[in-house]
């Protein structure tokens, strides 16, 4: 365990940052997983509701440092291709 005040502070800061990063990564994984499930089941209505919020969550994860921008672009590309493969939205 750390003994110096500055080292103790670093331990506290690390705990807070780790919890925040874990929460952001978990939120991202959940959103992507829900969208992928809807796409696999070919559920257009659910996919319509989840697509834009999931893309927004991926973009936020870049800003928060959870994902590298190239990985985020890859996720968005694959999800968009699968979403578009479901066909046009029915009116």
N, C-alpha and C positions, 0 to 999 in steps of 0.2 A: 504494500500500500504506500501511496505517496506521503511524504513527510512535510514538504515545503508548501507554504500557502499557495504559491503559483501552480504547483503540481496538483494540489487539491482542487483548485478552481478548474483546471483543465479536465479533471475527472468529472466534475459536475457538468461542465459544458458538453463533454463528449456524451454523457448519458442523455442529455436533452436532445442533442443533435441526432443521436442514434435512434431515439424514439420517434422523432419527427420524420427522419428518412424512412424508417420502417413503415410508418403510417402512410406516407405518400406512395411508397412502392406497393404496399398492399392494396391501396385504393386503385392504383393503376392496374394491377393484375386482376382484380375483381371486375373492373369495367371491361377489360379486354376479354376475360373469360366469359362474361355474360353475353357479349356481342358475338363471340365465336360460337357459343352454344346456339344462339338464335340463328346464326347463319348456317350451322350444320343441320339444324332442324328445318331449315328453309321457312322459317317463321318471319314473313315479310313485315307484319305489323310490329312485332317486337324489335326487329332489326331497325325499322324506321325510327322508333323511339330511342334506341340506344346508340345509333351510329354517330350523330353529331356530338353528343356529350362525351362519347369515348374518344373521338378525335381531339376534342378540346382537352380532355384529361391527358392525352399523350403529349400535346403541346405544352401543357403546364408542367409535365414531368421533365421536359427539357429544361425549362426555366429553373426548376428546383434542383436540377443536377441529378435526378434519378436515372435518366436515360441519356445516352449520347445522341446527338441529333441524327446521326446516320441510322442508328437502331430505331429511333422513332419514325424516321422516314420509311424504313423498311416495314415496320408494323402498320403504318398508315396505308402504304401501298398494298400490302397483302389483304388487309381488311377491306379496302375500297374495291379491289378486284372481286373479292368474294361477295361483297354487298351488291355491286353492279351485276354480278352474275345471276342474282335472284330475279332480275327483270325489272321492268318498269313498275312504278307505283300504280296501283289500281285506284280509280276515282270513285 
